[in-house]
Amino acid sequence: MKKSSGKKRVSSLTFLIATTAVLAAVAVLCLFGSNLLYAMRVRNVNEQRAEVEKRNTERYEAYRQEVQELQDRLTANNNISADWPTPDTQEGISIVDLTNYPLDNPGTVTVSRQDVMLGGLLLVNEWHSRPSDFDESSLVSIMTYARSMGVTKSIWRNSDQRLFPVAANALLDALNAAKEAGLEGYVVREAYRSISDQQTLWDAEYNRLKGRHSAWTDDELIAATKKSINLPGTSEYNSGLAFTLYLYENGNDELNKMVFSESEQGKWMYENSWKYGLVFRFPLQDFPTKGTISRAYKTGVNVEMNLFRFVGIPNATVMHHLDMCLEEYIEYLMAHPHIAVFEDGQLKYEIVRQQVGDDSSTFSVSISRKTSNYTMSLDNMGGLITIYEY
């Protein structure tokens, strides 16, 4: 009986050992299998990641090649899109309407209203008062600015005359060109007027008329005053971009007696100021030159004034070519918000107008990334005009 019991214990122990070994083997196999599955998953993830990176690289390379091909085509064709209409002439100035054509290589930028307030196209007239957020802090003395640019001969009437730098620089460029043509004696008669200065002039004329016409109504007095003095904020002088010219040289009686519009200096300025970004602001019938068509119905000004206004060379070029005043030009851009300007068959400027409103201090603007050489200007009619130069 004892022998049999001992054999049973040995048999049970052997079974236990065998079972433990089997379980251990199973555990090892499970662990190995788990590690194998994990390794397979990691490999699959890495393969998928590599495939995604490969596809992204291929797509980026394809995009880069498309952009490069576009840039190459634009460079080869002087930045002219293959879809654009061709200019109607290969000589002189030609303007192509691109209203139904999108911007090439488009993008967007955010701009500040203040940064584009003084780009040159801010319309100020009887119906469009200077914006309430207009900033005059960057005005410069014409005398100080001219001297800093090496001008020694006085072109200013007094040291208080001011303009914004873009206008002062255009004035100096025009006068330097006139000097090279043998014409001198230009002097700025009047430049920037503050709102308070304009108010003083308005009140003086209003009261003068009131004293002479005591029976007139207030409306009649205002209408009469407006014939010679603009309401504060509606005068071109309030823009800081405009000035009037006359002729004067100390001791030169012959020059000093000349009528500006009849002098060679005046004729040269009328014919050439656009080349330097300046336009004659208030054309009247046969003034400043014979054959001029009056734009008083557009400008609201019916007084002969030798007043020039800075708008920038690209805009002045179009205005000169199309014989437009500033009001007509902005209306033209409202009707044709995307144009290209060619000179001798080569793309010179691209001009785009977008409606942005007058209420926001910043706004997002669509641009073409064909060139980084562009400027922007508000037009005081809810529009922003971008001018690209090539």
Summary of the structure (lengths in Angstrom):
residues: 390
radius of gyration: 37.7
end to end distance: 115.1
largest distance: 155.8
contacts: 1114
relative contact order: 0.13
helix: 45%
strand: 19%
